[in-house]
Amino acid sequence: MAQETADAVVIGGGVMGCSIAYQLAKRGFGRIILCERDGIASGSTGGSSALIRMHYSNKSTIQMAWRSLLAFEEFEEYSEGGQAGFMQTGYLVLADASLRDGVKKNVELAQSLGVETRWIEREDISRYAPWAQLGDVVGAAYEPRSGYADPHGVTSGFGEGAKKSGARIRQNCPVIGVNFDNRGQARVETSRDVIETPVVVNASGAWVNKVAALSGHRFPAEAIREQDTVFDAVGRDGERVEIVVYDGPTRLYFRPEGRDLLLIGRDNIEPEYVDPDNFNKKEDMEFVLDVLERMQRRWPDFENAKLFRGWGCLYCITPDWMPILDFHPEIPGYFICTGMSGHGFKLAPAVGEMMAELIMTGSCEEPDISDYRLTRFDEGDLMQSVFGTGFQG
Ligand SMILES: Cc1cc2nc3c(=O)[nH]c(=O)nc-3n(C[C@H](O)[C@H](O)[C@H](O)COP(=O)(O)OP(=O)(O)OC[C@H]3O[C@@H](n4cnc5c(N)ncnc54)[C@H](O)[C@@H]3O)c2cc1C
């Protein structure tokens, strides 16, 4: 079998692997090879709703989302030519009385970190969502600079940017073996060759434990199925939803898709654990009907909406639904970037930067990467959210 050497091998060509490869290559880390078993963005990234917001409960996650927003706003320059298709529609987090204090707390924390966000009272919401029947909504967080983007554009932007700095991006190139010797040096076997490298980055998303198993490891992360739907949805008077919304009381998130379509997902209320190589990639009718019922509560005209398409895709979750960004405690050259659940798209630019810093210097203090350490689960020091695990705010 052919032999290769590299300074780092990144496993997985989703938005995470491509962002990490880009940052390593740009910083001159050396010979970078990214292996993607299928095509770029063929995993969770390609099925993402790609919402971008800063509303989180933790300092470091807010900092990561904010840093990433600045990258999305200037993505062409940031990625040396990529197109993010960033639609800066604004973002509302609707809160009922039970969520008000938590949402306000998140807004205050974000403001203290320099994020443009504010709490708006119920009567001001109609300025942004004139179609909404507010029912039990008491107010909202409003982020004027948030929105959504194109996950394929962003991921291939990172991949192309990485290539410009000399990285090799291999598609249709599964990693089929990983062995570390007692000095931590790795032999990565692919469908084409064997690569000797001191640094392996496992960025294989929901496949993290299939890749980990190649070297006899296992990480606290699971694959679950997440569904999204797109409806043809124009109100009786031609009204359209033109902003991104997370609706706390109905537990739906939605955003425009083109002019007349509305993309809608729902909090993952009961996780459906799946084999990432064998799960239902279509939407369930039960899910569609539930979305219809919940959405009509907020927008009565939605009763006339027609399902345009839907799909099932993968989240990779950890016990606190927050990422693992770390190296293996016994193999300092084995890096793990996984467990992105519903955050991975919006955080990808910052995660690429932080992982590159971790790989090159051994740490990253701002945002503090140690919040995402592997050992937090054994220590019982899980990350917390005012929303619990579903929306992961
Ligand atoms: C329906 C849905 C909606 C979402 N909405 C949002 C949202 O609004 N905002 C947000 O921020 N995030 C959202 N997310 C989450 C976000 O999309 C993910 O967190 C992110 O895309 C994960 O990226 P990743 O690179 O870690 O994983 P992936 O994109 O899954 O990439 C992993 C890659 O590894 C490859 N791979 C696996 N095994 C091997 C192997 N042996 N060798 C080589 N390659 C391998 C896979 O083919 C895959 O391409 C959503 C996700 C879903 C499913």
The ligand as a Tripos MOL2 file, in Angstrom:
@<TRIPOS>MOLECULE
LIG
   53    58     1     0     0
SMALL
NO_CHARGES

@<TRIPOS>ATOM
      1 C1        -31.6610   19.0090   10.8270 C.3       1 LIG1
      2 C2        -30.5030   19.7800   11.4230 C.ar      1 LIG1
      3 C3        -30.6220   21.1320   11.6870 C.ar      1 LIG1
      4 C4        -29.5570   21.8380   12.2200 C.ar      1 LIG1
      5 N1        -29.6590   23.1870   12.4040 N.ar      1 LIG1
      6 C5        -28.6120   23.8930   12.8680 C.ar      1 LIG1
      7 C6        -28.6890   25.2940   12.9910 C.ar      1 LIG1
      8 O1        -29.7210   25.8960   12.6900 O.2       1 LIG1
      9 N2        -27.5910   25.9730   13.4140 N.ar      1 LIG1
     10 C7        -26.4320   25.3360   13.7810 C.ar      1 LIG1
     11 O2        -25.4870   25.9950   14.2000 O.2       1 LIG1
     12 N3        -26.3320   23.9970   13.6620 N.ar      1 LIG1
     13 C8        -27.3860   23.2760   13.2310 C.ar      1 LIG1
     14 N4        -27.3070   21.9290   13.1000 N.ar      1 LIG1
     15 C9        -26.1050   21.2740   13.5840 C.3       1 LIG1
     16 C10       -24.9590   21.3640   12.6110 C.3       1 LIG1
     17 O3        -25.4090   21.1550   11.3050 O.3       1 LIG1
     18 C11       -23.9330   20.3040   13.0060 C.3       1 LIG1
     19 O4        -23.5960   20.4640   14.3740 O.3       1 LIG1
     20 C12       -22.6630   20.4070   12.1780 C.3       1 LIG1
     21 O5        -22.9710   20.3970   10.8080 O.3       1 LIG1
     22 C13       -21.7380   19.2650   12.5330 C.3       1 LIG1
     23 O6        -20.6240   19.3380   11.6920 O.3       1 LIG1
     24 P1        -19.5080   18.2320   11.7700 P.3       1 LIG1
     25 O7        -18.4570   18.6390   10.8020 O.co2     1 LIG1
     26 O8        -19.1380   17.9820   13.1840 O.co2     1 LIG1
     27 O9        -20.2610   16.8830   11.2940 O.3       1 LIG1
     28 P2        -20.6450   16.3670    9.8290 P.3       1 LIG1
     29 O10       -21.1320   17.4440    8.9650 O.co2     1 LIG1
     30 O11       -21.5370   15.1870   10.0170 O.co2     1 LIG1
     31 O12       -19.2600   15.8950    9.2440 O.3       1 LIG1
     32 C14       -18.6420   14.6810    9.6200 C.3       1 LIG1
     33 C15       -18.0890   14.0490    8.3580 C.3       1 LIG1
     34 O13       -17.2840   12.9390    8.7020 O.3       1 LIG1
     35 C16       -17.3670   12.0290    7.6100 C.3       1 LIG1
     36 N5        -16.8910   10.7180    8.0290 N.ar      1 LIG1
     37 C17       -17.5120    9.8250    8.8430 C.ar      1 LIG1
     38 N6        -16.7530    8.7140    8.9680 N.ar      1 LIG1
     39 C18       -15.6340    8.9060    8.2370 C.ar      1 LIG1
     40 C19       -14.4770    8.1160    7.9670 C.ar      1 LIG1
     41 N7        -14.3130    6.8910    8.4920 N.pl3     1 LIG1
     42 N8        -13.5320    8.6280    7.1540 N.ar      1 LIG1
     43 C20       -13.6660    9.8530    6.6060 C.ar      1 LIG1
     44 N9        -14.7480   10.6450    6.8190 N.ar      1 LIG1
     45 C21       -15.7100   10.1860    7.6390 C.ar      1 LIG1
     46 C22       -18.8520   12.0570    7.2540 C.3       1 LIG1
     47 O14       -19.0910   11.5880    5.9500 O.3       1 LIG1
     48 C23       -19.1820   13.5240    7.4300 C.3       1 LIG1
     49 O15       -19.1450   14.2550    6.2100 O.3       1 LIG1
     50 C24       -28.3420   21.1790   12.5390 C.ar      1 LIG1
     51 C25       -28.2100   19.8260   12.2590 C.ar      1 LIG1
     52 C26       -29.2730   19.1170   11.7160 C.ar      1 LIG1
     53 C27       -29.1160   17.6710   11.4300 C.3       1 LIG1
@<TRIPOS>BOND
     1     1     2 1
     2     2     3 ar
     3     2    52 ar
     4     3     4 ar
     5     4     5 ar
     6     4    50 ar
     7     5     6 ar
     8     6     7 ar
     9     6    13 1
    10     7     8 2
    11     7     9 ar
    12     9    10 ar
    13    10    11 2
    14    10    12 ar
    15    12    13 ar
    16    13    14 ar
    17    14    15 1
    18    14    50 ar
    19    15    16 1
    20    16    17 1
    21    16    18 1
    22    18    19 1
    23    18    20 1
    24    20    21 1
    25    20    22 1
    26    22    23 1
    27    23    24 1
    28    24    25 2
    29    24    26 1
    30    24    27 1
    31    27    28 1
    32    28    29 2
    33    28    30 1
    34    28    31 1
    35    31    32 1
    36    32    33 1
    37    33    34 1
    38    33    48 1
    39    34    35 1
    40    35    36 1
    41    35    46 1
    42    36    37 ar
    43    36    45 ar
    44    37    38 ar
    45    38    39 ar
    46    39    40 ar
    47    39    45 ar
    48    40    41 1
    49    40    42 ar
    50    42    43 ar
    51    43    44 ar
    52    44    45 ar
    53    46    47 1
    54    46    48 1
    55    48    49 1
    56    50    51 ar
    57    51    52 ar
    58    52    53 1
@<TRIPOS>SUBSTRUCTURE
     1 LIG1         1 GROUP 0 **** ****
